[in-house]
Amino acid sequence: MLAVNLRAARAARELSLSELSRRSGIGKATLSQLEAGTGNPTIETVFSLSRALEVAISDLLDHRPRGGLTVVRGADVEVLRGEGVDLRPLRRIEAENSVFEVYDQVVRGDAPQRSQGHVGVEHTVVQTGGLRVEVAGRVVDLGPGDYVAFDAREPHSYTALAAPVHSVLLLQYRADERLDGRPHPVLPD
């Protein structure tokens, strides 16, 4: 789905591969591979594209299942690996003027996972392990059952204190939210 959604988001923005490369910091050859469906993106790559295109992460990844009983098997979902985190995108939920993305998140402990910031609000619930969350210079340590939420536009990081950390990550967006305040492009299903 990334290939189709990336091409559609880039086209909606009328961006060349070169311009998207400049905005995202991702090489033009890598972008070309991703649009051809042959690349293997990391978390950092997907978040950089989300930030550069100013779209929700699920706008790039999701196939948007409709209605009824939805079952997502963890073994069937491609894992997005980052410096220190493995994310499994489980579901995109649209309700009124909000979009929610649900992820199974494992913070490995081999390196901190850093983000320069992106659109939305992050909500994290720790299930097992110890997690340090730093947001714009503020640090909080969390244990099993603890919850944190913050404006994801701020630079932030996750570090495992007792690895691995298993948690649920929920990203929340207004349906029309973008960094520059312009309307959010609607991508085809």
C-alpha positions as CSV (number, residue, x, y, z in Angstrom):
1,M,0.0,0.0,0.0
2,L,2.9,2.4,0.6
3,A,3.8,2.6,-3.0
4,V,0.3,3.5,-4.2
5,N,-0.4,5.9,-1.3
6,L,3.0,7.6,-1.6
7,R,2.5,8.3,-5.3
8,A,-1.0,9.6,-4.6
9,A,0.1,11.9,-1.8
10,R,3.0,13.2,-3.8
11,A,0.7,13.8,-6.8
12,A,-1.9,15.6,-4.7
13,R,0.9,18.0,-3.6
14,E,2.2,18.3,-7.1
15,L,5.7,17.5,-5.9
16,S,8.5,16.0,-8.0
17,L,10.6,13.2,-6.6
18,S,13.5,15.7,-6.3
19,E,11.4,18.1,-4.2
20,L,10.0,15.4,-1.9
21,S,13.6,14.2,-1.5
22,R,14.7,17.7,-0.5
23,R,11.8,18.1,2.0
24,S,12.1,14.6,3.5
25,G,15.9,14.1,3.5
26,I,15.4,10.8,1.7
27,G,17.4,10.0,-1.4
28,K,15.6,10.3,-4.8
29,A,16.6,6.7,-5.7
30,T,15.1,5.4,-2.4
31,L,11.8,7.3,-3.0
32,S,11.7,5.9,-6.5
33,Q,12.1,2.4,-5.1
34,L,9.4,3.0,-2.5
35,E,7.0,4.2,-5.2
36,A,7.8,1.2,-7.3
37,G,7.0,-1.1,-4.3
38,T,10.5,-2.5,-4.1
39,G,11.8,-0.5,-1.1
40,N,11.8,-1.6,2.5
41,P,11.2,1.5,4.6
42,T,12.2,2.1,8.2
43,I,10.1,3.9,10.8
44,E,12.3,6.9,10.2
45,T,11.6,6.9,6.5
46,V,7.8,6.6,6.9
47,F,7.8,9.4,9.6
48,S,10.0,11.6,7.4
49,L,7.5,11.1,4.5
50,S,4.6,11.8,6.7
51,R,6.2,15.0,8.0
52,A,7.3,16.2,4.5
53,L,3.9,15.4,2.9
54,E,2.0,16.6,6.0
55,V,-0.3,13.5,6.1
56,A,-1.1,10.9,8.7
57,I,1.2,7.9,8.7
58,S,-1.8,5.7,8.0
59,D,-2.5,7.7,4.8
60,L,0.8,6.2,3.6
61,L,0.4,2.7,5.0
62,D,-3.2,1.7,5.4
63,H,-5.6,-0.1,3.1
64,R,-8.5,0.9,5.3
65,P,-10.7,-2.2,5.9
66,R,-14.4,-1.5,6.1
67,G,-17.0,-2.5,8.7
68,G,-17.8,-5.8,10.4
69,L,-15.5,-7.7,12.6
70,T,-11.9,-6.7,12.0
71,V,-9.1,-9.0,13.1
72,V,-5.5,-8.1,12.6
73,R,-3.0,-10.9,13.2
74,G,0.4,-9.6,14.4
75,A,2.2,-12.2,12.4
76,D,0.5,-10.9,9.2
77,V,1.5,-7.3,9.6
78,E,4.8,-6.0,8.3
79,V,7.0,-4.6,11.1
80,L,8.4,-1.1,10.6
81,R,11.8,-1.1,12.2
82,G,13.5,2.0,13.5
83,E,16.6,2.8,15.5
84,G,15.2,1.4,18.7
85,V,11.5,0.6,18.0
86,D,9.5,-2.0,16.1
87,L,6.0,-0.8,15.1
88,R,3.2,-2.9,13.7
89,P,0.4,-0.7,12.3
90,L,-2.8,-2.4,13.4
91,R,-5.7,-0.1,12.5
92,R,-6.8,3.3,11.3
93,I,-10.0,4.5,12.8
94,E,-11.9,7.5,11.5
95,A,-14.5,9.1,13.7
96,E,-16.2,12.5,13.0
97,N,-13.3,14.9,12.7
98,S,-10.6,12.6,14.1
99,V,-8.3,10.0,12.8
100,F,-6.7,7.4,15.1
101,E,-3.9,5.0,14.3
102,V,-3.3,2.0,16.5
103,Y,0.2,0.4,16.7
104,D,1.7,-2.5,18.6
105,Q,5.0,-0.9,19.7
106,V,8.2,-2.7,21.0
107,V,11.0,-0.5,22.2
108,R,14.0,-2.8,21.9
109,G,16.6,-1.2,24.0
110,D,19.5,-1.2,21.6
111,A,19.1,2.5,20.9
112,P,16.8,5.4,21.6
113,Q,14.0,6.0,19.1
114,R,14.1,9.7,18.2
115,S,11.6,11.8,16.3
116,Q,12.0,15.4,15.0
117,G,8.2,15.7,15.5
118,H,5.2,15.1,13.3
119,V,1.5,16.0,13.2
120,G,-0.8,14.7,15.9
121,V,-1.0,13.7,19.5
122,E,0.9,10.5,20.7
123,H,-0.7,8.4,23.4
124,T,1.4,5.5,24.8
125,V,0.4,2.8,27.3
126,V,3.2,0.7,28.6
127,Q,2.3,-3.0,29.0
128,T,5.7,-4.5,30.1
129,G,9.1,-3.1,30.8
130,G,10.3,0.4,31.7
131,L,10.1,3.2,29.3
132,R,11.7,6.7,29.3
133,V,9.9,9.3,27.2
134,E,11.5,12.7,26.5
135,V,9.4,15.4,25.0
136,A,11.0,18.8,24.3
137,G,13.5,18.4,27.1
138,R,11.0,17.0,29.7
139,V,11.7,13.4,30.8
140,V,9.2,10.9,32.3
141,D,9.9,7.3,33.2
142,L,7.0,4.9,32.8
143,G,6.2,1.3,34.0
144,P,3.5,-1.3,33.2
145,G,0.1,0.3,33.2
146,D,1.4,3.8,32.9
147,Y,0.2,6.2,30.2
148,V,1.6,9.3,28.6
149,A,0.3,11.7,25.9
150,F,1.9,14.7,24.2
151,D,1.9,17.0,21.2
152,A,3.8,14.9,18.6
153,R,5.0,18.1,16.8
154,E,7.5,18.5,19.6
155,P,10.8,16.6,19.2
156,H,10.6,13.4,21.3
157,S,12.2,10.1,22.0
158,Y,11.6,6.7,23.5
159,T,14.3,4.8,25.4
160,A,13.9,1.3,27.0
161,L,14.9,1.3,30.6
162,A,14.0,-2.4,31.0
163,A,14.0,-3.9,27.6
164,P,12.1,-4.9,25.7
165,V,9.2,-2.6,26.4
166,H,5.8,-3.7,25.0
167,S,3.3,-0.9,24.6
168,V,0.4,0.3,22.6
169,L,0.9,3.5,20.6
170,L,-2.1,5.5,19.5
171,L,-1.6,8.5,17.2
172,Q,-4.5,10.9,17.1
173,Y,-5.1,13.5,14.4
174,R,-7.8,16.0,13.5
175,A,-9.0,14.8,10.1
176,D,-7.9,18.0,8.5
177,E,-4.7,18.5,10.5
178,R,-1.4,19.5,8.8
179,L,1.6,21.4,10.0
180,D,0.9,24.5,7.9
181,G,-2.9,24.7,8.6
182,R,-3.9,24.0,5.0
183,P,-6.6,21.4,4.3
184,H,-5.5,17.8,4.4
185,P,-5.6,16.1,1.0
186,V,-8.0,13.2,0.7
187,L,-6.2,10.1,-0.7
188,P,-8.1,7.5,-2.7
189,D,-9.1,4.3,-1.0
